[in-house]
């Protein structure tokens, strides 16, 4: 399969920026129709970059006959945009929709057979991006974060209140003043967005060369009002939700609730949030289930 660099524009006015993406061309014609191949739009989770573990997922989908457009949000990875390392839920959803439009323009693809693929934070974005759309043929939501308030309550079970208070205070200072950065991942007891035991090692195991271990501390405040799970009932396309039952980062109960509202096919895995990534025990089953779901719903169209 072929991978090439492509770019697209997202945002408007002073917020307009060029986003960088990888285009993987699908192999064979198993899923091709008269209008072309289906195309998957793929995005990462919290402060993630496309070179941090997405490529094996993209290669698996491309090997099954889908084109894939994997991209970096504005301000992250190889994409342009300022401020850097600042998570905006509205901005990321705008980038995702711009990536959908860019994917629909790729040569050889069927613009009416978009596949939305997201993991963690993007696993929620895909629900909002697919809502009320007729050009989306399938949606894959992997270990999704779909409810920020539920995630906050979930975090209380695994973090000391003093640690959460420290990051919240820094986030407020960042929001009302100049941006304050903190690590994306840190070891237990240290300041960071993700500080559970094993998160530091797991994230660094997939981290690519453009990834930076820092994020605007205001991300916690952004998450507070983030509820893409409420959009699940508006998803018209077949939906696959893959839940890590022992997920300490994205509450599995909230994911299950969104899946039920979206009439989703649900797959459960007895593992934690990062155990579905390349090199981990549950990567192969997760990918196999994605391919079974996609090939079933994306059969060749005449």
C-alpha positions in Angstrom: 0.0 0.0 0.0 1.1 3.6 -0.6 1.3 6.3 2.0 1.7 10.0 1.0 1.7 13.3 2.8 -1.3 15.6 2.2 -2.5 18.8 3.7 -5.9 20.6 4.1 -7.1 23.8 5.6 -9.2 24.1 8.7 -10.6 27.0 10.7 -11.3 30.6 9.6 -9.8 34.0 10.0 -6.9 34.1 12.5 -7.6 30.5 13.5 -7.2 29.2 10.0 -4.3 26.7 9.7 -2.9 24.0 7.5 -3.4 20.5 8.9 -1.0 17.7 8.0 -2.2 14.2 7.2 -1.2 10.8 5.8 -3.1 9.3 3.0 -3.0 5.5 2.8 -4.4 4.1 -0.5 -6.5 1.0 0.0 -5.3 -2.3 -1.4 -7.4 -4.3 -3.9 -11.0 -3.8 -4.9 -12.8 -5.9 -2.4 -14.8 -2.9 -1.1 -14.7 -0.8 -4.3 -17.9 0.3 -6.0 -18.6 2.2 -9.2 -17.9 5.5 -7.3 -14.7 4.3 -5.7 -13.3 3.0 -2.4 -14.6 3.9 1.1 -12.3 6.3 3.0 -11.7 6.3 6.7 -10.8 9.5 8.6 -8.6 8.8 11.6 -7.7 10.9 14.6 -5.9 10.4 17.9 -6.8 11.0 21.5 -5.6 13.6 24.1 -2.6 15.5 22.7 -1.9 12.6 20.4 -0.2 12.8 17.0 -0.7 10.5 14.0 2.8 9.2 14.3 2.0 7.9 17.8 0.5 4.5 17.1 -2.1 5.3 14.4 -0.2 3.9 11.5 -0.7 0.1 12.3 -4.4 0.8 12.5 -4.4 2.7 9.3 -2.4 0.0 7.5 -4.8 -2.7 8.6 -7.8 -0.8 7.2 -5.9 0.0 4.0 -5.0 -3.7 3.6 -8.8 -4.5 3.7 -9.5 -2.1 0.9 -10.2 1.3 2.5 -8.4 4.5 1.9 -7.4 6.2 5.1 -6.7 9.8 6.0 -4.9 10.1 9.4 -4.4 13.7 10.5 -3.0 15.9 13.2 -5.2 18.6 14.8 -4.2 22.2 14.6 -1.4 23.0 17.0 -0.2 19.4 17.3 2.3 17.2 15.5 3.1 18.2 11.9 0.1 20.5 11.6 0.4 24.3 11.8 -1.7 26.5 14.1 -1.2 28.4 17.3 -1.3 28.2 20.2 0.6 25.0 20.2 -0.4 22.0 22.5 -3.7 23.6 23.4 -6.8 21.3 23.2 -10.0 22.9 22.0 -12.9 20.5 21.7 -14.7 22.8 19.3 -11.6 23.3 17.3 -10.8 19.6 17.1 -14.3 18.8 15.9 -13.9 21.5 13.3 -10.6 19.9 12.2 -12.2 16.5 12.0 -15.0 17.8 9.8 -12.4 19.6 7.6 -10.6 16.3 7.3 -13.8 14.6 6.3 -14.2 17.1 3.5 -10.5 16.6 2.4 -11.0 12.8 2.5 -14.0 13.1 0.2 -11.8 14.9 -2.4 -9.1 12.2 -2.5 -8.7 10.4 -5.9 -10.4 7.1 -6.2 -12.6 7.3 -3.2 -16.4 7.3 -2.9 -17.3 10.6 -1.1 -20.6 9.0 0.0 -18.9 6.3 1.9 -16.9 8.1 4.7 -15.8 6.0 7.7 -15.1 7.9 10.9 -12.5 6.3 13.1 -11.5 7.8 16.5 -9.8 6.6 19.7 -10.1 8.0 23.2 -11.0 11.7 22.9 -11.5 11.3 19.1 -13.7 8.3 19.9 -16.1 10.9 21.2 -15.5 13.4 18.3 -16.6 10.8 15.8 -20.1 10.6 17.3 -20.6 14.4 17.0 -19.0 14.4 13.5 -21.3 11.6 12.2 -24.5 13.0 13.7 -27.2 13.7 11.1 -24.9 12.9 8.2 -25.9 10.7 5.2 -22.4 10.5 3.7 -21.0 8.6 6.6 -21.2 4.8 6.0 -19.7 3.5 9.3 -18.2 4.8 12.5 -15.6 3.1 14.8 -15.2 4.5 18.3 -12.4 2.9 20.2 -12.1 3.2 24.0 -14.0 6.5 23.7 -14.2 9.4 26.1 -17.8 10.5 25.6 -18.7 12.4 28.8 -16.2 14.8 30.5 -18.2 15.0 33.8 -18.4 11.3 34.0 -14.6 11.1 33.3 -14.0 13.6 36.2 -16.0 11.4 38.6 -14.3 8.3 37.3 -10.9 9.9 37.9 -11.7 10.5 41.6 -11.6 6.7 42.1 -8.0 6.6 41.0 -6.4 9.9 41.9 -5.9 11.7 45.1 -8.1 14.8 45.5 -5.0 16.9 46.2 -3.5 15.9 42.8 -6.7 16.8 40.9 -6.9 20.1 42.8 -3.4 21.0 41.8 -4.0 20.4 38.1 -7.3 22.2 38.3 -5.7 25.3 39.8 -3.1 25.4 37.1 -5.8 25.0 34.5 -7.7 28.0 35.8 -4.6 30.1 35.8 -3.9 29.1 32.2 -7.5 29.9 31.2 -7.6 33.4 32.7 -3.9 34.3 32.1 -1.1 33.2 29.8 -1.1 29.5 28.8 0.5 27.2 31.4 1.8 23.8 30.3 1.9 20.5 32.1 3.0 17.1 31.0 0.5 15.0 29.1 1.7 11.9 31.0 3.7 11.7 34.2 4.3 9.2 36.9 2.0 8.8 39.9 2.3 11.7 42.3 3.7 14.0 39.6 1.8 16.8 37.9 0.3 15.8 34.6 -2.9 15.2 32.6 -2.5 11.4 32.8 -0.7 10.2 35.9 -2.1 6.7 36.6 0.4 3.9 37.2 1.7 2.7 33.8 0.3 5.6 31.7 3.7 7.2 31.3 5.4 4.1 30.0 2.4 3.1 27.8 2.2 6.5 26.1 5.9 6.8 25.6 5.9 3.3 24.0 3.8 4.6 21.1 5.0 8.2 21.0 6.3 9.3 17.6 8.9 12.0 16.7 6.4 14.9 16.5 4.8 14.1 19.8 5.5 16.5 22.7 4.9 15.6 26.4 3.1 18.8 27.2 -0.4 20.2 27.0 -2.1 23.4 28.0 -3.3 22.8 31.6 -6.7 24.2 30.7 -7.6 20.9 29.0 -9.3 19.8 32.2 -11.7 22.7 32.0 -12.4 21.9 28.3 -13.3 18.4 29.3 -15.8 19.4 31.9 -18.4 20.5 29.4 -17.5 17.8 26.8 -20.5 15.5 26.1 -20.3 14.0 22.6 -22.1 10.9 23.8 -25.3 13.0 23.7 -25.0 12.9 19.9 -24.9 9.2 19.6 -28.6 8.9 19.0 -28.2 11.1 15.9 -25.7 8.8 14.2 -27.4 7.2 11.3 -24.6 5.0 10.1 -23.6 1.6 11.6 -21.6 2.2 14.7 -19.0 0.0 16.4 -18.1 1.0 20.0 -15.1 -0.9 21.5 -15.0 -0.7 25.3 -12.1 -1.5 27.6 -14.0 -2.8 30.6 -11.1 -2.0 33.0 -10.5 1.5 31.5 -9.2 3.9 34.2 -9.1 6.9 31.8 -12.3 6.9 29.8 -15.2 5.6 31.9 -16.6 2.4 30.3 -20.1 3.0 31.7 -20.4 6.2 29.8 -19.2 4.6 26.6 -21.8 1.8 27.1 -24.6 4.3 27.6 -23.6 6.2 24.4 -23.4 2.9 22.5 -26.9 1.9 23.6 -28.2 5.3 22.5 -26.5 4.9 19.1 -27.8 1.4 18.6 -24.2 0.3 18.3 -22.5 -3.0 17.9 -20.4 -3.3 21.1 -17.2 -5.2 21.7 -15.8 -5.5 25.2 -12.2 -6.2 26.2 -11.0 -7.1 29.7 -8.2 -4.5 29.7 -7.2 -0.9 30.4 -7.2 2.2 28.2 -3.8 1.7 26.6 -4.0 -2.1 26.2 -5.6 -1.8 22.7 -2.6 -0.2 21.1 0.1 -1.7 18.9 2.4 -4.0 20.8 -0.3 -4.7 23.4 -2.2 -8.0 24.0 -5.6 -6.6 22.7 -4.5 -4.8 19.6 -5.0 -7.8 17.3 -8.5 -8.6 18.5 -9.5 -5.0 18.3 -8.3 -4.7 14.7 -9.9 -8.0 13.8 -13.3 -6.8 15.1 -13.0 -3.5 13.3 -12.3 -5.3 10.0 -15.2 -7.7 10.5 -17.5 -4.8 11.2 -16.3 -2.6 8.3 -16.2 -5.4 5.6 -19.7 -6.4 6.7 -21.2 -2.9 6.3 -19.0 -1.7 3.4 -19.5 -4.4 0.9 -18.9 -3.5 -2.7 -21.5 -1.0 -4.0 -22.5 -1.1 -7.7 
